Amino acid sequence: MTKHREAARESFLRYAEQYDTANPMIRHKIEHTFRVAELSEKYAAAMGMTQEDADCAWFFGLLHDFGRFEQARRYGTFVDSQSVDHAELGADLLFRDGLIRLFPAEEYPEGTIAMAEPVIRLHNKLTLPETLDARTRCFAEILRDADKTDIFRVIASIPFEDRIGSSKGRFTEEEGASPAIMACVAEHRCVPGKLRRSRFDGHIAHCCMAFEMVTEAGRRTVREEGWLQKLLAETDPAGKPIWTEKETEQLRTLRSEIEKAWGVSLEGQEGPQ
């Protein structure tokens, strides 16, 4: 690890330790942060970027969820719709309030910090603006793919009932995904939050993040890790059906559409046991 990367890592941990690290929400975000940073570097390297640029990708991954800690302290939730847009909050804290000074930014190439703000601010948005310059767009896509890769792991490793959590009251018990959700599936796009009515809508929406993944390294890593396949599974490890007949058919449709969008089969990669 380079000296400036080690210093950035230590600065991040000092900041995070101001919050309640005994809180599982905070511990999870620290773990998620470092995994996204590592994945961002991996994807940049796989795209043939220089080590200097891979270091920048790692740095953006380190900062991408900076706003989550303050979000948890203020609102006690990571659900943006019930609190605040965590990417906007993080970018404001870093670049409006000046907390970027906590990090050894001068060690990175000229222009890195200016590019960091839109990359961080846009990492959770449904789509990227067409006006984004090519270099910033490249780093934004790397970060977004790295974030989604680990989000699949996080979601799939938590039982369905548990991950509904504080959102449970917002969802209906309606069977299956709505026609509007399935239209998103057919059009190979992410699901806007306003369309999510039922709990199964939310489940399908999580899987639909796959449609927005653009890097081959990111798609390959998702296939190899198998967490997406676990979310698409029709039965539990004991072979017991998880979903109703209607929901199972919709998951089959979603899986087929992801395979079309990615141009590969997910067959034989059924997820961690």
Secondary structure, 3 states (H helix, E strand, C coil): CCHHHHHHHHHHHHHHCCCCCCCHHHHHHHHHHHHHHHHHHHHHHHCCCCHHHHHHHHHHHHHCCHHHHHHHHHHCCCCHHHCCCHHHHHHHHHHHCCHHHHCCHHHCCCCHHHHHHHHHHCCCCCCCCCCCCHHHHHHHHHHHHHHHHHHHHHHHCCCHHHHHHHHHHHCECCCCCCHHHHHHHHCCCCCCHHHCCEHHHHHHHHHHHHHHCCCHHHHHHHHHHCHHHHHCCCECCCCCECCCHHHHHHHHHHHHHHHHHHCCCCCCCCCCC
